[in-house]
């Protein structure tokens, strides 16, 4: 018998209800119990979620039905978290600071983050990591994890990697997407103009068995290898696989990289909030392997859709309490397929939706929303240029209008926006860009929407 909000949940009757319900992601019994415990914890310790749970009137439900409670919870967005940050972060971390201002000043003291927008906090023999992810309007959102929470996700991700190389460890990997290796972390290889010479030379010296990199980084490293005439030496390293995250690679780009490294590209779908959500199998399908996550596909109202229907990717972490995520909107669309894959796995298959015409940065392979969030995070977090909101509109084939509100240094913003954007988006050199500071454009309503980018062509 399990206590749930002061009521009693009968295990056998709950299992029977689960079997009868036709929901998109059929939770295991243990996921149900962990969700129960998580919601109980948040109700007792998290002011933001306590208010959300009260709003849905869980104490008035006629049946003690966890599915019903969960379905009534609204979707959480990046903007919800940003607007309620001091209430949202768990007391175990917030109690280290005497006031909300002290807490926020520490979190947004941007000069103390490393090149990968991460930092750690230690006090009383406890340790937390703080990662900055791109917020809805380009202002970074902090994701705080305890060491224990990090370890759980790290173990699951390493297990996925062992599908491609059974002896994979952090030590024999070449991690360009995380600041783990002190030698790699000293180079600002994500910034424009870096030639990758030291990184390539270190790669040849270390002879790693696998690589973890963003799509943009591995593309640049591949070009550097060719430019340095080191293709034959790199091939001799015999990398088993290259795990790629962030933006997707085109088939042409994948082929070029695989030929240079004589290796296999393995896609993974993840985020700073959850690290890994889906991982590619040998059949090129993206499986949701992690039982620590509930991955649903929802409509605009937050209701779970039937299997095979396309909608918002909404994720709940059963691990994270420091920065909790319950029905969190990732900002991407997909559908989930439940079938046994030829690889032998029965884990749900996540099929990401194509970039919608309104989000596609025309004449490039990118989602404008995703790629410009990365650009703005670099400007705000790494370069320290502050602003309140940014909206980017593609209003002609090769023209962008950039509207900026609350900017401290307009000329510096313009200079860095162009430099960082062209470093990430090669095709941007063909575009003309106009900047508008301190004013909205023709639709105030559109300007206040969460998307940082919209294509009107």
N, C-alpha and C positions, 0 to 999 in steps of 0.2 A: 504494500500500500504506500502511495506517495502523496505527500501533502502538496497541494497546489492552491495558493492564495487562500489558505485557511480551510480549503475543502479537501475531500478525499477522492483520489483518482484510483479507481479499481483497475489493476493492470490487465486482467483478462478481458473485461468489457471494453477497455480502450483498444486493445489489439483487435478485437472483433470489429469495432467501429472503423479502425484504420483499413482493415481488409475490404470493408464495404464501400469506402469513399473512393471516388474516382478523381484523384488529384494528380497534378502533373508530376510532382516529385514524391514518390511513395517513400515516406520516411521509415527507417527501421525503428524497432521498438527502443533501441538504445539512443537513437537520435531524439525520439520523443522525450525520453526521460531527461536527456541533457538540455533540451530546449526548455522543459519545465523548470529545471534548476536554474538555468540562465535567467528566465523571466522572473522567477522568485528573487534572485539576487538583485536584478536591476530594479525591481519594485522597492526593495529594502534600501538600496544604496545609491541609486542614480536618479536625481531629481527630474531630469528630462524624461526618462522612460517611465518613471512613476506617474507623471502627468499624462503621458500617452496612454498608459494602461487604465488609468482612471477614466479618461475620456471615452474609451470604448465600453465602459460599464461592465467589466468582466464579473463583478460581484453580483450583477443582476441576471446573469445568464441562467436559463432554466436548467440546462445540462452542463455538467462540468466537462466541456469538450475543448480540448486543446486546439484542435483544428479550427473550431469556431473563433476562439480567442485570437489565434494567429492570423486568420483571414481578416479579422476586423482591424488589426493593427495597420496603420497607414504606412506607405512607403516613406523611407527616410532619404533625403537628398544631401548632397554636399552643402548646399546652402542652409539647410536645417541645422547641420552640425556647426557651420561657421557662425551662424547667428545665435547659437546657444552654447558656445564652446565651454564656458566655465561650468555650466550645469551638466554638460555632456560627458566630460572626462571623469573617470572614476576617482573617488575620494582617496584611494591609496596613492595616487600620484599628486592630486591637487593639494593634499594636506601638507606637502613639502613646502608650500608657499603660503605666506600669511594673508595675502589679499589676492583678489582676482587680477588686479593690475600687475602685481608682481609675477603671477603665473603667466599672464599674456606677454609681459615684457620679456620673460625668459624664452617663451616659445618662439616669439618673433624677433629675437635677437639674431638676425640672419647671418651675421658675420661669423658665428660660431659653428655653422654647419659645414660639412665637408663638401667636396666637389660633386658628390652624389646626393646632396641635400639631406644628409643624415647627421645625427649627433646622439650622444648618450648622456644619461643623467644618473648619477650614483649618490646614494645617501643611506646611511644606516645599514650597510651591507646589502642593499637592494639596488638593482640596476634596471633602467628602462632605456629603450631606444625611441628616438623621435624621427620619423620620416616625414618629409613634406611631399604631399601629392598635389597635383594641380587642382585648384578649386573650380567651381562652376563658372566664375567670371575671371579666371586666371590668377586670382589671389591664392597662394598656397594654403592647403589644409593640413594640419598636423595629424599624424597617425602615431599614437603612442602605444607601445607594447612592452610588457614585462619580459624579462629574460625567459621565463617559463613559456609564455605565449609564443615567443619567437622560436624556441626550441621545438615546439610541437609542429609548427609549420615547416621548419627546416628539415625535420625528420621525414615528413611526408614528401617533400619535394625531392629529397635525396633518394627516397624509395622509387620515385618515378624515373629518376636518372639511371638507376641501376637496371632498368629495363633495356637500356642501350649499352651499358657497360657495367657489368656486375661488380667491378671493383672501384666504382666511382666514389671519390671522397672529395671534400672541400680542398684538401691538400693537393690532389693531382688534377684539379680543375684550373681553368684560366678564367677568372671571374671579372669580366669587364663591366658587368651591370651592378656589381656591389663593391663597396670599399672594404674588401677583406684583406687583400694582399698589400702590405705597406709599400712595396716598391711601385706597384701600379698606381696606388692612390696619390703619389706625389706628383703625377702628371695630369694636367688639365686637358685630357684628350677629348673631352666633350665640347670644348670651345673651338670657335672658328680659327682656322689657320694652323692647327696642330698637325704635324706631318707623320706621326705614329712611328717614327724611326726607333725610339727607345722601347716602345711597346713591342714592336716586331722583333727587335734584337733580344729582348727579355723572353719572348715567346719561344724563340729558337733555343735559347739557353735552358729554359725550364723544361721544355718538351712535355707539355700537359697532355692528358688523355681526353679531355673534353673542354668545351668553351661555353660560357654563358655570356651573352651580349645582347644589346638592343639591336634592332634591325639597322638603325643608322650607324652605330659603331662598327658592326661587322662589315658593312659596306665600305666604310672609310678605311678600315684595316686591310681589306682585300685590295683596294686600289693602291694603298701604300706598299703592299707586298709586291705588286706588279711594278710600281714605279721604282722600287729599290732593287728590282731584278732578283728577288729571293723566292720565286715560285717553287723552284726545285727543292730548295732547302726546307721550305714549309711543308711540302708534300711528304718529305722524309720523316716528319714528326709523327705522322700517322694518328691524327686526332680521330677518336671514335665517333663523336657526334658534336654538333654545334647547336646549342639550345638558344633559340631566338625569341625575344619578347618585344613588347611595345608595338610599333607599327608593323604591318605585314610586309613581307618581301614579295615582289613580283616573281613569276616563274623564271624570267630571264635573269633576275638578280640571284635567285636561288641557285640556278645552274652555274653561274659564274663563280659564286662563292664555293660551291661544292667541288668544282673543278680545281680551284686554287688550293684548297685544303685537302682534297681527296677524301672528303668526309661527307656526312649526311646532315642536312638541316632538320632539326626537330623543333616544331612550333610549340609554344606554350602560351596559353591565355591566362594572364594574371593581372595583378595590380598591387600597388603598395599597401593597400588595405588588407589583402588576403594572400599576397605572394603568388600562389598558383591556384587557378580555378579549374582549368582543363588542360590536359597534356596529350600530345599527339602519340598515337600508337603506331606500330609498324604498317598498319593499313591506312595511314594518313587521316585517321579519325581522331577528333578531339574528345577525350573521355573525361568526365568529372569523377575522379577517383577518390577525392577526399571526403571521408565521412564526417570531418569536422565542419563541413559547410553544408548548408541547405541552399541549393541553387534552383530557383524557380523562374518561370517565364510568366510575366504578368501583363495585364492590360493597363490602360492609363489610370484606372481607378484602383489598381493594386490587387485585383483579383487574379488568382492563379488560372492560367489558361490550360486547355486540354493538351495532351501530348501531341506534338507535331505542329502546334500553332505558334506563329511568330509574335513576339512581344518584347517587353523590357526584360533585361537580365537583372534579377533581384536576388541578392545574396544575404544570407544570415550566417554569421560565424558563431559556432557553438563554443569557441575557445576564448574570443576576445571579450574581456571585461573592462580593461583600461580605456580603450576606445571601442565601445560596443557597436556592432553592426547588426541590426535586426530589420530585415526587409529593406536592405540598402540598394538604392538604384545606382548601378554602375555607369549608366549613360549609354550603354550599348544595347542592340537588339539581337535576338537569336531565337532559335527553337531547339527543343530537346527531343531526341529520338531514343526510345527504349527498345533496343534489340541486341541480340548477341552478335558481337562483331566477329569477323573472321580471325582476329587476333586471339580470340578466346575469352575476351572480357565481356561481361554483362553490364559494366558501368555505363550510366547514361552518356549519350553522345551529344555534345553541344555543337550546333551548326550556326556559326555566326552569320548574321544578315549582311548583305552587301551594303555598302555605304549609301545612305539615302541621297537623292539629288540635292536636297537642301543642306546636307552636311559635307558633300564632296567638294573639295577644292579642285575646281575644274582645271583640266590640263596638267594635273599631277596625280600620283597614285594615292594621295592622302585623304583622310578625313580631316576637313578643316578644323572641326571642333577639337579633335585629339591633338593635332600637330601644333595648333596655335596655343593650346593650353600648355604644352611643353615649352614653347617659346616664351610665353608670359611667366611661367614659373622660373625660368632661367633669369629673366629680367628682374623679377621681384625678389627671388630668394638668393640668387647667386650674385647679381650685380647691385642689389639693394635699391632699385629704383621703385619708389612707392606710387601707387595709384589706387583708386577706389573701384573703378569698373572699366572694362574694355569690351568693345563690340567690333567685330571685323566683318565686313560685308563684301562679298564678291558681286559687284553690280555690273560688271562687263567681263568679257572673256578673259582679258589679261589686266584687269584693274581691281584693286582693293581699296575700300574706304575704311580707315581705322578711326573709330570714335573712342576717345579717352576721357574719363572723368577723374577729377581729384588727383591729377599728376603733379608731383613736386618739381620735376625738371623735364620740361617738354622737349627740349633739344636733345638731351641725353637719352630720353625714352625713344625718340625717333631714330637716333643713331644706333642704339643697341637693338632695337626691334628689327631694323634692316639687317644688321650684321648677324644676329642669332638666327633669324628666319632663313637667310640665304645659306647659312651653314647647315641647316637641317633640311631645307627644301631647295634642291638644286634648281628646279624649274622656276623658282621665284625671280631669277635674274631677267626673265622675259616679261615680268609684270611691272606696271607702274602703280605706285601706292601713294594715296593722299591721306594726310592726318588731320583730324578735327579734335581740338582740345577744348574741354570745358563746356561742351554743348551736345545735346542729343541730336538725332537725325529726324527724319520725317515721322517716325512712329515711336512715341514714348513707350507704348506698350511693348513693342518689339524689343526696345532697348533694355527693358527690365527683365526679359526672359533669361533663363539660365544659360542658354547656349552662348558660347563666346564667339561663334562663327555662324554665318548663314550665307548660303549661295542663292542669289536671286536671278541668276542667268538662266 
